Amino acid sequence: MSKHIAVVLTDYFEDIEYTDPSKAFKEQGHSLTTIEKVKGKTVTGKQGEARVEIDASIDEVDSSQFDALFIPGGFSPDQLRADERYIRFAKEFMEDQKPVFAICHGPQLLISAEALNNRDVTGYQSIMIDLKNAGANVHDKEVVVCGNQLVTSRKPDDLPAFTRESLKLLS
């Protein structure tokens, strides 16, 4: 059964951390809605390779419209977590036990949502201490799946495992 996935991102996301999983999700029949402040805006990855047109404004969406949340890494999650609307949006997915996929710096949004206490996670090396301080059980592994809900990975090299485990949760 196909799922509807919310993708929160803004400029300077890690290109391949958006493009690879998105392609795999779509190939499996899932639909994605990209979300930022401005609908119709084009955001650019930090490598300058990926350009993504935003499908919806954060003000137009509600977590109840989606089956899962995908948070690509790069500098994007750090920018998004400065805005209470994205924090609330991410927190709702965690509270509702819906699947959440966060890679690299993606878990930063979940730190700000105070949604990682006692959760098994991983993330980019520079945020490991932040994850620990947020109460998470931190593991330095290519992919960590917490319960039937949360999939996290450290970096672009971990994308095959991240995508594989994310797809398993969607099936």
Secondary structure by P-SEA (a helix, b strand, c coil): cbbbbbbbbcccccccccaaaaaaaaaabbbbbbbcccccbbbbcccccbbbbbcccccccccccccbbbbbccaaaaaaaccaaaaaaaaaaaaaccbbbbccccaaaaaaacccccccccccccaaaaaaaacccccccccccccccbbbbccccaaaaaaaaaaaaac
